[in-house]
Structure formats: C-alpha cells, structure tokens
Amino acid sequence: MKLIYPLIAATALMSACAPGVAIDTDMERGLVGAALGYGAAKAVKGNGDRGAIIGGLAGVFCDDAGVCSRPRY
C-alpha cells in the first residue's frame, strides 16, 4: 500500500501542472492537487486524508521543484 502514495502524488502533480491549464497560483494548484489526491486515494481504497495532503503539497510545490513552470506573459 505504501507504493500507492507516490503514484497519488504523481497523479495530482501532473494534473495540477498540465500545460495549458488556467491554474496560476500555488493555492489553486494545491486545491486541485488535494482534490485529485483524495479521489485517487479513495479509488484505490486508501486513506483519503493522506492522499489529499500528499496531493495538496505536490500541487503547491510543483513549480518550486521545477516540475511545472509558472505561465510567463
């Protein structure tokens, strides 16, 4: 079951940082990541709270880690 948490984080990270999405701020990415992390954890009968925390953190810090970049205008 511990293998599933990195997969949840990766799912939330990729969907919150997908190119062309209108998610600009850390808070928006965090909320999307938390929602998707919760859903992914529940889909595999995992702990939804842990999935939301992992997904939220992944969404907030994805641009800081260089995984996704902020839109440049």
C-alpha positions as CSV (number, residue, x, y, z in Angstrom):
1,M,0.0,0.0,0.0
2,K,2.9,2.4,0.6
3,L,3.7,2.2,-3.1
4,I,0.4,3.9,-4.0
5,Y,1.2,7.2,-2.2
6,P,3.9,8.2,-4.7
7,L,1.5,7.4,-7.5
8,I,-1.1,9.6,-5.9
9,A,1.3,12.4,-5.6
10,A,2.4,12.0,-9.2
11,T,-1.2,12.0,-10.4
12,A,-2.0,15.2,-8.6
13,L,1.2,16.8,-9.6
14,M,0.7,16.1,-13.3
15,S,-2.9,17.2,-13.4
16,A,-2.3,20.4,-11.4
17,C,0.7,21.3,-13.6
18,A,-0.6,20.2,-17.0
19,P,0.3,22.6,-19.8
20,G,-2.4,25.0,-20.9
21,V,-4.5,24.8,-17.7
22,A,-5.7,28.0,-16.1
23,I,-4.3,27.3,-12.7
24,D,-1.9,30.1,-11.9
25,T,-1.3,30.3,-8.2
26,D,0.1,28.0,-5.6
27,M,-3.3,27.9,-3.8
28,E,-5.1,26.8,-6.9
29,R,-2.6,24.1,-7.7
30,G,-2.8,23.0,-4.0
31,L,-6.5,22.7,-4.1
32,V,-6.6,20.8,-7.4
33,G,-3.8,18.5,-6.1
34,A,-5.6,17.9,-2.8
35,A,-8.9,17.1,-4.6
36,L,-7.2,14.7,-7.1
37,G,-5.1,13.1,-4.4
38,Y,-8.2,12.5,-2.3
39,G,-10.0,11.0,-5.2
40,A,-7.1,8.8,-6.3
41,A,-6.6,7.5,-2.7
42,K,-10.3,6.7,-2.4
43,A,-10.3,5.0,-5.8
44,V,-7.7,2.5,-4.6
45,K,-9.3,2.1,-1.2
46,G,-6.6,4.1,0.5
47,N,-6.7,6.8,3.2
48,G,-8.3,9.9,1.5
49,D,-6.9,12.3,4.1
50,R,-3.3,11.2,3.3
51,G,-4.0,11.4,-0.4
52,A,-5.3,14.9,0.0
53,I,-2.3,16.0,2.0
54,I,0.2,14.5,-0.4
55,G,-1.7,15.8,-3.5
56,G,-2.0,19.3,-2.0
57,L,1.7,19.5,-1.1
58,A,2.6,18.2,-4.5
59,G,0.4,20.8,-6.2
60,V,1.8,23.7,-4.1
61,F,5.4,22.9,-4.5
62,C,5.5,21.6,-8.1
63,D,6.7,24.9,-9.6
64,D,9.2,25.4,-6.8
65,A,10.7,21.9,-7.6
66,G,10.9,22.8,-11.3
67,V,8.3,20.2,-12.4
68,C,5.9,22.7,-13.7
69,S,6.5,26.3,-14.5
70,R,4.5,29.4,-13.9
71,P,3.0,30.9,-17.0
72,R,5.1,33.7,-18.4
73,Y,3.3,36.6,-20.0
